[in-house]
Amino acid sequence: MYELFREGMRVERFDGMKGQILSMHELFFIVLWENHQVEEHFLNDLPPYYLYPIDCKN
């Protein structure tokens, strides 16, 4: 799933905020979060993004 993302890709947050630009560093931790590979105490510091890109062509 990590390969689906690239630098500067726009994704959508769970609260409906669209067009957020994320760095690969942020996406890396989000993928770890979704895969439950990050320590539990660290989860509260991560932004709650959905793991899919917005289709910018629409």
ZATORMI-886840 format. One record per residue (C-alpha): residue number from 1; residue in one letter; chain; z, y, x. Coordinates in steps of 0.2 Angstrom, whole numbers. Layout:
R   num   residuo   cadena       w       v       u
R   NUM         a        A       Z       Y       X
...
***
This chain:
R   num   residuo   cadena       w       v       u
R     1         m        A       0       0       0
R     2         y        A       4      12      15
R     3         e        A     -15      12      19
R     4         l        A     -19      20       3
R     5         f        A     -12      36       8
R     6         r        A     -18      49      21
R     7         e        A     -12      65      28
R     8         g        A     -11      79      15
R     9         m        A     -15      68       0
R    10         r        A      -8      74     -16
R    11         v        A       4      63     -26
R    12         e        A      13      65     -42
R    13         r        A      32      65     -44
R    14         f        A      42      56     -57
R    15         d        A      47      73     -65
R    16         g        A      29      78     -67
R    17         m        A      26      90     -53
R    18         k        A       8      88     -47
R    19         g        A      -1      93     -32
R    20         q        A      13      90     -20
R    21         i        A       7      89      -2
R    22         l        A      16      76       8
R    23         s        A      15      72      26
R    24         m        A      13      54      33
R    25         h        A      31      55      39
R    26         e        A      37      57      21
R    27         l        A      25      44      14
R    28         f        A      31      32      27
R    29         f        A      49      33      21
R    30         i        A      44      33       3
R    31         v        A      35      16       6
R    32         l        A      50       9      14
R    33         w        A      61      15       0
R    34         e        A      49       7     -13
R    35         n        A      50      -9      -3
R    36         h        A      69      -8      -2
R    37         q        A      69      -9      17
R    38         v        A      79       7      19
R    39         e        A      98       7      20
R    40         e        A     106      11       2
R    41         h        A     115      26       8
R    42         f        A      99      34      14
R    43         l        A      91      32      -3
R    44         n        A      99      48     -11
R    45         d        A      90      59       2
R    46         l        A      73      53      -2
R    47         p        A      62      62     -14
R    48         p        A      58      52     -30
R    49         y        A      39      51     -29
R    50         y        A      28      39     -37
R    51         l        A      17      29     -25
R    52         y        A       0      33     -31
R    53         p        A     -12      47     -27
R    54         i        A     -19      60     -40
R    55         d        A     -38      59     -42
R    56         c        A     -42      77     -37
R    57         k        A     -60      75     -44
R    58         n        A     -54      77     -62
***
